[in-house]
Amino acid sequence: MERLNQTSSVSEFILLGLSSQPEDQKPLFILFLIMYLVTITGNLLIILAIRSDPQLHTPMYFFLSVLSFTDICFTTTIVPRMLVNFLSHKTISYAGCLTQMYFIYALGNTDSCLLAVMAYDRYVAICDPFHYVTIMSHRRCVLLVAFSCSLPHFHSLLHTLLLNQLTFCDSNIIHNFLCDLSPLIKLSCSPTFVNEIVILIEGSFILVTPFLCITFSYIQILIAVLKIPSASGKRKAFSTCGSHLTVVTLFYGSVFYVYLQPVSTYTVRDHMATIVYTVLSSMLNPFIYSLRNKDLKQGLRKLVGRRKPQAAPS
């Protein structure tokens, strides 16, 4: 009964954030507000450019538009809560914390699956170009996106339900700026063996499997490109993959650093890596794709040109 009373008293958590110094709060608020606005604006421009330009109505850009929309939702799940914490109270309700954790894992893993789908698209385009239109039909593209969005939600729901079974009776202070699974498990005063086993087995599967698919796709792409006799042909083939490879490196490098380690070793030093895959990656994606892609840059110019006010006739 005493333990039950202690558990029921934990109705909220305290997110310590990135810094406990009062003088750091306003500069951090301004920094992350700018990053959030840039993320929303950049990804919205990508979506609008792809939708408005018929030349960009291809599977590759369809996947990119879905990735941009997911990045908007992913960042919105995290940054507004951070901004509130910088200027006012740092508490978040128990239900709010679990809800945030659910969407962080659902949307973050959706990003991971979409990156794997985009690698598969590049693999088909380079290794089997004559059957590309048939293989990457509109129906198959929609099914790939539907699978990439639905599977992470089941994964996130599983972890959320398991976490909801734990009791929290010692501390409610989270040494992070978001409700992540590892810090929450460390706060629990009940056995977490099942949670850690599920994280190790199921969590590693949904994280590592897309990465292995990407790795396999690019090995096949590399083999196919090396068979191209002309240097210009090789450069042209690689140019369609450069942006995607940059995004994959940025995203998976930080994700693996944070999550492929035991729960007990999670420390404040992982904050920077967490910021990279939750905020920085979503902000940089539009720049990476638009700066390295001529068709997308042309689509953005057309979009901006339409938005400019027309001069009145003299």
C-alpha positions as CSV (number, residue, x, y, z in Angstrom):
1,M,0.0,0.0,0.0
2,E,2.8,2.4,0.8
3,R,4.4,1.7,-2.6
4,L,1.1,2.3,-4.3
5,N,0.7,5.6,-2.6
6,Q,4.3,6.6,-3.6
7,T,3.5,5.7,-7.2
8,S,0.3,7.7,-7.4
9,S,2.1,10.7,-6.0
10,V,4.3,10.9,-9.1
11,S,1.8,12.7,-11.4
12,E,4.5,14.8,-13.2
13,F,8.1,14.8,-14.2
14,I,10.7,17.6,-14.1
15,L,12.7,18.1,-17.3
16,L,16.0,19.6,-16.4
17,G,16.7,20.6,-20.0
18,L,20.0,21.6,-21.5
19,S,21.2,23.9,-18.7
20,S,20.2,24.8,-15.2
21,Q,21.7,28.3,-15.3
22,P,19.1,31.0,-15.4
23,E,21.2,33.2,-17.7
24,D,21.3,30.4,-20.3
25,Q,17.5,30.1,-20.7
26,K,16.8,33.1,-22.9
27,P,19.7,32.5,-25.3
28,L,18.7,28.9,-25.6
29,F,15.1,29.9,-26.2
30,I,16.1,32.2,-29.1
31,L,18.4,29.6,-30.6
32,F,15.9,26.8,-30.6
33,L,13.0,29.1,-31.7
34,I,15.1,30.1,-34.8
35,M,16.0,26.5,-35.5
36,Y,12.3,25.5,-35.2
37,L,11.1,28.2,-37.5
38,V,13.8,27.3,-40.0
39,T,12.9,23.7,-39.8
40,I,9.2,24.4,-40.4
41,T,9.8,26.9,-43.2
42,G,12.4,24.7,-45.0
43,N,10.4,21.5,-45.0
44,L,7.2,23.3,-46.0
45,L,9.0,24.8,-49.0
46,I,10.2,21.4,-50.0
47,I,6.6,20.0,-49.8
48,L,5.1,22.9,-51.7
49,A,7.8,22.8,-54.4
50,I,7.3,19.1,-55.0
51,R,3.5,19.4,-55.1
52,S,3.5,22.4,-57.4
53,D,6.1,21.2,-60.0
54,P,4.9,18.3,-62.3
55,Q,8.6,17.5,-63.0
56,L,9.0,16.5,-59.4
57,H,6.1,14.1,-59.3
58,T,8.3,11.1,-59.1
59,P,8.7,8.4,-56.4
60,M,12.0,9.9,-55.1
61,Y,10.4,13.3,-54.5
62,F,7.2,11.7,-53.2
63,F,9.2,10.0,-50.5
64,L,11.1,13.2,-49.8
65,S,7.8,15.2,-49.3
66,V,6.6,12.5,-46.8
67,L,10.0,12.7,-45.0
68,S,9.7,16.5,-44.8
69,F,6.2,16.2,-43.4
70,T,7.4,13.7,-40.8
71,D,10.3,16.0,-39.9
72,I,7.8,18.8,-39.2
73,C,5.7,16.6,-36.9
74,F,8.8,15.1,-35.3
75,T,10.3,18.6,-34.4
76,T,6.9,19.9,-33.3
77,T,6.6,17.0,-30.8
78,I,9.9,18.2,-29.2
79,V,10.8,21.8,-29.6
80,P,7.6,23.7,-28.4
81,R,7.9,21.8,-25.1
82,M,11.5,22.8,-24.9
83,L,10.6,26.5,-25.5
84,V,8.1,26.4,-22.7
85,N,10.7,24.9,-20.4
86,F,13.2,27.6,-21.1
87,L,11.0,30.4,-20.0
88,S,8.7,28.9,-17.4
89,H,8.1,25.8,-15.4
90,K,10.0,22.6,-16.3
91,T,7.4,20.2,-15.4
92,I,5.4,17.9,-17.6
93,S,2.5,15.6,-16.6
94,Y,2.9,11.9,-16.5
95,A,0.4,11.4,-19.4
96,G,2.1,14.2,-21.3
97,C,5.5,12.6,-20.9
98,L,4.3,9.3,-22.1
99,T,2.5,10.9,-25.0
100,Q,5.6,12.8,-26.0
101,M,7.7,9.7,-25.8
102,Y,5.2,7.8,-27.9
103,F,5.4,10.3,-30.8
104,I,9.1,10.7,-30.6
105,Y,9.6,7.0,-31.1
106,A,6.9,6.7,-33.7
107,L,8.0,9.6,-35.8
108,G,11.7,9.1,-35.3
109,N,11.4,5.5,-36.5
110,T,9.2,6.6,-39.4
111,D,12.1,8.8,-40.5
112,S,14.4,5.8,-40.3
113,C,12.0,3.6,-42.4
114,L,11.6,6.3,-45.0
115,L,15.3,6.7,-45.4
116,A,15.4,2.9,-46.1
117,V,12.6,3.3,-48.6
118,M,14.5,6.1,-50.3
119,A,17.6,4.0,-50.5
120,Y,15.6,1.2,-52.1
121,D,14.3,3.7,-54.7
122,R,17.8,4.8,-55.6
123,Y,18.8,1.1,-55.8
124,V,16.1,0.3,-58.3
125,A,16.7,3.5,-60.3
126,I,20.5,2.8,-60.7
127,C,20.6,-1.0,-60.7
128,D,17.4,-1.7,-62.7
129,P,16.5,1.5,-64.6
130,F,14.5,-0.2,-67.4
131,H,12.0,-1.6,-64.9
132,Y,12.0,1.4,-62.6
133,V,8.6,2.7,-63.6
134,T,7.0,-0.8,-63.2
135,I,8.7,-1.6,-59.9
136,M,8.1,1.8,-58.3
137,S,4.5,2.2,-59.3
138,H,2.3,4.7,-57.5
139,R,0.5,1.8,-55.7
140,R,3.8,0.3,-54.4
141,C,5.1,3.8,-53.3
142,V,1.9,4.3,-51.3
143,L,2.2,0.9,-49.7
144,L,5.9,1.5,-48.8
145,V,5.0,4.8,-47.1
146,A,2.0,3.2,-45.3
147,F,4.3,0.4,-44.0
148,S,7.0,2.9,-43.0
149,C,4.4,4.9,-41.0
150,S,2.4,2.1,-39.4
151,L,5.2,-0.2,-38.2
152,P,6.9,2.5,-36.0
153,H,3.6,3.2,-34.3
154,F,3.2,-0.4,-33.2
155,H,6.8,-0.3,-32.0
156,S,6.2,2.9,-30.0
157,L,2.9,1.6,-28.6
158,L,4.6,-1.5,-27.3
159,H,7.3,0.5,-25.4
160,T,4.7,3.0,-24.1
161,L,2.5,0.2,-22.7
162,L,5.4,-1.5,-21.1
163,L,6.6,1.8,-19.5
164,N,3.1,2.4,-18.2
165,Q,3.4,-0.7,-16.1
166,L,6.4,0.6,-14.2
167,T,6.2,2.4,-10.9
168,F,8.1,5.7,-10.1
169,C,8.6,6.3,-6.4
170,D,12.1,7.6,-5.9
171,S,12.5,10.6,-8.1
172,N,10.7,12.4,-10.9
173,I,13.7,14.4,-12.3
174,I,14.6,13.6,-15.9
175,H,18.1,14.7,-16.8
176,N,17.1,15.5,-20.4
177,F,15.1,18.0,-22.4
178,L,12.6,15.4,-23.6
179,C,10.8,12.3,-22.3
180,D,13.1,9.6,-23.6
181,L,12.8,5.9,-22.8
182,S,16.2,5.4,-21.2
183,P,16.0,8.2,-18.6
184,L,12.5,7.2,-17.7
185,I,13.5,3.6,-17.1
186,K,16.4,4.7,-14.9
187,L,13.8,6.5,-12.7
188,S,11.7,3.4,-12.1
189,C,11.8,1.7,-8.8
190,S,10.2,-1.5,-10.1
191,P,12.1,-4.3,-12.1
192,T,12.9,-3.1,-15.6
193,F,14.3,-6.4,-17.0
194,V,11.4,-6.9,-19.5
195,N,11.7,-3.4,-20.7
196,E,15.4,-3.7,-21.3
197,I,15.1,-7.0,-23.1
198,V,12.4,-5.6,-25.4
199,I,14.6,-2.5,-26.1
200,L,17.6,-4.8,-26.8
201,I,15.7,-7.2,-29.1
202,E,12.7,-5.4,-30.7
203,G,14.2,-1.9,-30.4
204,S,17.4,-3.0,-32.1
205,F,15.5,-4.8,-34.8
206,I,13.5,-1.7,-35.8
207,L,16.5,0.5,-35.6
208,V,19.1,-1.7,-37.2
209,T,17.0,-3.4,-40.0
210,P,16.4,-0.1,-42.0
211,F,20.1,0.7,-41.6
212,L,21.0,-2.8,-43.0
213,C,18.6,-2.3,-45.9
214,I,20.3,1.1,-46.7
215,T,23.8,-0.5,-46.5
216,F,22.8,-3.4,-48.8
217,S,21.2,-0.9,-51.3
218,Y,24.3,1.2,-51.5
219,I,26.6,-1.8,-51.8
220,Q,24.6,-2.9,-54.8
221,I,24.6,0.7,-56.1
222,L,28.4,1.0,-55.7
223,I,28.9,-2.3,-57.6
224,A,26.6,-1.1,-60.4
225,V,28.2,2.3,-60.6
226,L,31.8,0.9,-60.8
227,K,30.7,-1.0,-63.9
228,I,29.8,2.2,-65.7
229,P,32.6,2.9,-68.2
230,S,32.5,6.7,-68.3
231,A,33.6,8.9,-65.5
232,S,30.7,11.3,-66.2
233,G,28.2,8.5,-66.0
234,K,29.6,7.5,-62.6
235,R,29.4,11.1,-61.3
236,K,25.8,11.4,-62.6
237,A,24.8,8.2,-60.8
238,F,26.5,9.2,-57.6
239,S,25.0,12.7,-57.7
240,T,21.5,11.3,-57.2
241,C,22.6,9.6,-53.9
242,G,24.9,12.2,-52.3
243,S,22.1,14.1,-50.5
244,H,20.5,10.9,-49.2
245,L,23.9,9.6,-48.0
246,T,24.6,12.8,-46.1
247,V,21.2,12.7,-44.3
248,V,21.6,9.0,-43.5
249,T,25.1,9.6,-42.0
250,L,23.8,12.5,-39.9
251,F,20.7,10.7,-38.7
252,Y,22.1,7.2,-38.0
253,G,25.4,8.4,-36.6
254,S,23.7,10.3,-33.8
255,V,20.9,7.7,-33.2
256,F,23.4,4.8,-32.9
257,Y,25.5,6.9,-30.5
258,V,22.5,7.4,-28.2
259,Y,20.6,4.2,-28.3
260,L,23.1,1.4,-29.0
261,Q,24.4,1.4,-25.4
262,P,23.1,0.0,-22.1
263,V,20.4,2.0,-20.4
264,S,22.5,2.4,-17.3
265,T,25.3,4.3,-19.2
266,Y,23.0,7.0,-20.5
267,T,24.3,10.3,-19.3
268,V,24.0,14.1,-19.9
269,R,26.9,13.8,-22.4
270,D,24.4,12.2,-24.8
271,H,22.4,15.5,-25.1
272,M,24.3,16.8,-28.1
273,A,23.8,13.6,-30.0
274,T,20.1,13.7,-29.1
275,I,19.8,17.2,-30.4
276,V,21.4,16.2,-33.7
277,Y,18.9,13.5,-34.6
278,T,15.8,15.2,-33.1
279,V,16.3,18.9,-34.1
280,L,19.4,19.5,-36.2
281,S,18.8,16.7,-38.7
282,S,15.2,17.8,-39.5
283,M,16.5,21.4,-39.9
284,L,19.3,20.5,-42.2
285,N,17.5,18.1,-44.5
286,P,15.9,20.7,-46.7
287,F,19.2,22.5,-47.2
288,I,21.0,19.2,-47.9
289,Y,18.5,18.1,-50.5
290,S,18.0,21.5,-52.1
291,L,21.6,22.5,-52.4
292,R,22.7,19.3,-54.0
293,N,19.7,18.7,-56.3
294,K,19.3,20.7,-59.4
295,D,15.7,19.7,-60.1
296,L,14.6,20.6,-56.6
297,K,16.4,23.9,-56.7
298,Q,14.6,24.7,-60.0
299,G,11.3,23.7,-58.3
300,L,12.0,26.0,-55.4
301,R,12.8,28.9,-57.8
302,K,9.5,28.3,-59.6
303,L,7.6,28.2,-56.3
304,V,9.3,31.5,-55.0
305,G,8.7,33.1,-58.4
306,R,5.0,32.4,-58.2
307,R,4.8,33.9,-54.7
308,K,6.4,37.2,-55.9
309,P,4.0,40.1,-56.5
310,Q,3.5,40.8,-60.2
311,A,4.5,44.4,-61.3
312,A,1.6,46.5,-62.4
313,P,1.5,47.1,-66.2
314,S,2.7,50.6,-67.2
